[in-house]
Amino acid sequence: MSIADPILTRRPESRVWKKFRAHKSAMLGGVLVAFFVLIALAAPILPVPDPAATDWGAVRKAPTAAHPFGTDEIGRDVLARMIWGAQASLLAGVVSVGIAVLLGVPLGIVAGYFGGWTDAVISRCTEALLAAPFLILAIALAAFLGPSLTNAMIAIGLSATPIFIRLTRGQVLSVKAEDYVASARAIGLPTPKILTRYIFPNVLPPVLVQATLTIATAIIAEASLSFLGLGQQPPAPSWGSMLNTAKNFLNQAPWMAMWPGIAIFLVVLGFNLLGDGLRDALDPREH
């Protein structure tokens, strides 16, 4: 075997991982995301107080050994609420983007592959939704559905769906013009098999990148809705609802706003860096 053989036989997945691993900011993003995911998953077993337990003798106390992040306006431990609030924020980001992908990708594939009046109807509806700012649309839908974390996730997911419809449609229009797709149609392969074997695998990488970046946007949107009282409802913790409460005590207890603000910043930064790294690693022009 020649020295070039291992290079020629190297799997595409290994090339993607090697390029991603060389992207230092992407690795940093992955570490940040992994840290918050682990914190959220481990919340039930971590040695922290009940996030809803009040202590009227420790109202708005500065950080101490007993309460490393301080306490809030009714004596609840801020660290415990931060840890449990991570579940709500990350769940909102992942579930809402999952809704957007499940709705947007099939509609984008149908619009891009079949064209005609189907494409016209889907594209016009998508453009109408994109005419409204993402957050404004999410607020309107959340207000219509009612204040709860579940309704906030649905509202964010529906608001993000047009992004995935447009992205997927554009990718399908490019892929279906390739020779291998034309050959598959020429030999009589059924349309479902063409879509699953040739179209979907080729539109998946950009969709994956967009999903990673949109999770960051969804987390900010959930925090905004909770800040407005349309997301996670008290006494259940959420970073956005914690900021909503903290705004009334910025002078007396600034730590109440500082910690959830830092957490939102770091997790959004992590997903953005991770998305940028995935975009570079999955770009076929870079391999």
C-alpha positions in Angstrom: 0.0 0.0 0.0 1.4 3.4 -1.0 1.7 6.3 1.4 -1.1 8.1 -0.3 -3.6 5.3 0.1 -4.7 6.2 3.7 -5.5 9.7 2.5 -7.5 8.5 -0.4 -9.5 6.1 1.7 -10.1 8.4 4.6 -13.8 8.6 5.5 -15.5 12.0 4.9 -16.6 12.0 8.6 -13.0 11.9 9.7 -12.2 14.9 7.5 -15.1 16.8 8.9 -14.1 16.0 12.5 -10.5 16.9 11.8 -11.4 20.3 10.3 -13.9 21.0 13.1 -11.3 20.1 15.8 -8.8 22.5 14.2 -11.4 25.3 14.5 -10.4 26.6 18.0 -13.4 28.9 18.5 -15.8 26.1 17.5 -14.2 23.8 20.1 -14.7 26.6 22.6 -18.3 26.8 21.6 -18.7 23.1 21.9 -17.3 23.1 25.4 -19.6 26.0 26.5 -22.7 24.2 25.1 -21.6 20.9 26.6 -21.1 22.5 30.0 -24.6 24.1 30.1 -26.2 20.9 28.8 -24.5 18.8 31.5 -25.6 21.4 34.1 -29.2 21.2 32.9 -29.2 17.3 32.9 -27.5 17.0 36.3 -29.8 19.6 38.0 -31.8 16.9 39.9 -28.7 15.3 41.4 -26.6 18.4 42.1 -26.3 19.4 45.8 -28.2 22.7 45.6 -31.3 23.9 47.5 -34.8 23.6 46.2 -35.1 26.5 43.6 -38.6 27.3 44.9 -37.7 27.3 48.7 -37.9 30.7 50.3 -36.0 32.0 53.3 -37.4 35.3 54.6 -34.4 35.7 56.8 -32.1 35.8 53.7 -33.9 38.2 51.4 -31.6 39.7 48.7 -28.4 38.6 50.5 -25.1 39.1 48.7 -23.1 36.0 47.6 -21.8 34.0 50.6 -20.5 30.5 51.2 -24.1 29.3 51.9 -25.4 31.1 48.8 -22.5 31.5 46.2 -24.7 33.5 43.8 -26.7 35.3 46.5 -30.5 35.2 47.0 -33.4 36.8 45.3 -36.3 39.0 46.5 -37.9 36.3 48.6 -34.8 34.5 49.8 -34.5 31.8 47.1 -31.0 30.6 46.2 -30.0 32.2 42.9 -27.5 29.4 42.0 -30.2 26.7 42.4 -32.5 28.8 40.2 -29.8 29.3 37.6 -29.1 25.5 37.4 -32.8 24.6 37.1 -33.4 27.6 34.8 -30.9 26.1 32.4 -33.3 23.3 31.7 -36.1 25.7 30.6 -33.8 27.8 28.4 -32.0 24.9 26.6 -35.3 23.0 26.3 -36.9 26.0 24.7 -34.0 26.4 22.2 -33.9 22.8 21.2 -37.6 22.0 21.0 -38.6 25.2 19.2 -35.9 24.7 16.6 -37.0 21.1 16.3 -40.5 22.3 15.5 -39.1 24.7 12.9 -37.0 22.0 11.3 -39.8 19.4 11.2 -42.2 21.9 9.6 -39.8 23.9 7.5 -37.6 21.2 5.9 -40.4 19.1 4.3 -42.2 22.3 3.0 -38.9 23.6 1.6 -38.2 20.3 -0.2 -41.7 20.1 -1.6 -41.5 23.7 -2.8 -38.0 23.4 -4.3 -38.4 20.0 -6.0 -41.9 20.2 -7.4 -42.1 23.9 -8.3 -45.1 25.3 -10.0 -48.1 26.4 -8.1 -46.9 24.4 -5.0 -43.7 26.5 -4.9 -45.7 29.7 -5.5 -48.1 29.1 -2.6 -45.4 28.0 -0.1 -43.0 30.8 -1.2 -45.6 33.6 -0.9 -46.7 32.4 2.6 -43.1 32.2 3.6 -42.4 35.7 2.4 -45.4 37.0 4.2 -44.2 35.5 7.5 -40.6 36.8 6.9 -42.0 40.3 6.5 -42.6 40.4 10.2 -39.6 40.6 12.5 -38.9 37.2 14.1 -39.2 38.3 17.8 -42.4 40.4 17.1 -44.0 37.4 15.5 -43.0 35.2 18.4 -44.4 37.7 20.9 -47.7 37.9 19.0 -48.1 34.1 18.7 -47.2 33.6 22.4 -49.7 36.2 23.5 -52.4 34.6 21.3 -51.6 31.1 22.7 -51.2 32.1 26.3 -48.3 32.5 28.8 -46.5 29.2 29.3 -43.2 27.6 28.4 -44.9 25.1 26.0 -46.7 27.9 24.2 -43.6 30.0 24.0 -41.7 27.0 22.4 -44.5 26.6 19.9 -44.5 30.3 19.1 -40.8 30.5 18.6 -40.8 27.3 16.5 -43.5 28.6 14.2 -41.8 32.0 13.9 -38.5 30.3 12.9 -40.1 27.9 10.4 -39.9 30.3 7.4 -36.1 30.5 7.8 -35.8 26.8 7.2 -38.4 26.8 4.4 -36.4 29.4 2.5 -33.0 27.7 3.2 -34.2 24.2 2.2 -35.9 25.4 -0.9 -32.8 27.2 -2.1 -30.6 24.1 -1.5 -33.1 21.8 -3.3 -33.2 24.1 -6.3 -29.4 23.7 -6.5 -29.2 20.0 -5.8 -32.0 19.0 -8.2 -30.1 20.5 -11.1 -27.2 18.2 -10.6 -26.5 15.4 -13.1 -27.0 12.6 -10.6 -30.5 13.7 -9.8 -31.4 14.0 -13.5 -29.9 10.5 -14.0 -32.0 9.1 -11.2 -35.2 10.5 -12.8 -34.1 9.2 -16.2 -33.8 5.6 -15.0 -37.3 5.8 -13.4 -36.5 6.0 -9.7 -39.6 6.9 -7.7 -39.8 10.4 -6.4 -39.8 9.5 -2.7 -36.6 7.5 -3.2 -35.0 10.4 -5.1 -36.0 12.8 -2.3 -34.7 10.5 0.5 -31.6 9.2 -1.2 -30.3 12.2 -3.1 -32.1 15.4 -2.1 -32.4 15.2 1.7 -28.8 14.1 2.4 -27.4 17.0 0.4 -29.6 19.7 2.1 -29.0 18.3 5.6 -25.6 19.9 6.3 -26.7 23.6 5.8 -29.9 22.8 7.7 -27.8 21.4 10.6 -25.7 24.6 10.6 -28.7 26.8 10.5 -30.4 24.9 13.3 -27.4 25.3 15.6 -27.3 29.0 15.0 -31.1 29.3 15.4 -31.0 27.6 18.8 -29.0 30.6 20.0 -31.7 32.9 18.6 -34.4 30.8 20.2 -32.8 30.9 23.6 -32.7 34.7 23.4 -36.4 34.7 22.2 -37.4 32.5 25.2 -35.6 34.8 27.6 -37.4 37.7 26.0 -40.8 36.1 26.2 -40.2 35.1 29.9 -39.0 38.6 30.6 -42.4 39.8 29.2 -44.3 37.2 31.3 -45.2 35.1 28.2 -42.8 32.2 28.8 -41.9 30.1 31.9 -44.3 31.1 34.7 -43.4 31.6 38.4 -42.3 30.0 40.6 -40.6 27.7 38.0 -37.2 29.2 37.3 -36.1 30.6 33.9 -33.2 32.9 33.1 -35.6 35.3 31.4 -38.1 35.4 34.2 -35.2 35.9 36.7 -34.1 39.0 34.7 -37.7 40.2 34.7 -37.7 40.1 38.5 -34.2 41.4 38.9 -34.9 44.6 37.0 -36.7 45.9 40.0 -33.7 45.4 42.3 -30.7 46.5 40.2 -29.5 48.9 42.8 -30.1 46.7 45.9 -29.2 43.3 44.5 -27.3 43.5 41.1 -26.3 39.8 41.4 -29.9 38.9 40.7 -29.5 40.2 37.1 -25.8 39.6 36.6 -25.8 35.7 36.7 -28.7 35.0 34.4 -27.4 37.7 32.0 -23.9 36.1 32.0 -25.5 32.6 31.4 -27.6 33.8 28.4 -24.5 35.5 26.9 -22.3 32.4 27.3 -24.7 29.8 26.0 -25.7 32.0 23.0 -22.0 32.6 22.3 -21.4 28.8 22.5 -24.1 28.0 20.0 -22.9 30.7 17.6 -19.3 29.6 17.7 -20.4 26.0 17.3 -22.5 26.9 14.3 -19.7 28.8 12.7 -17.4 25.8 13.2 -19.9 23.4 11.7 -20.4 25.6 8.7 -16.7 25.6 7.9 -16.3 21.9 8.6 -19.3 20.8 6.5 -18.4 23.1 3.5 -17.5 20.7 0.7 -15.4 23.4 -1.0 -13.0 23.2 2.0 -12.3 19.5 1.7 
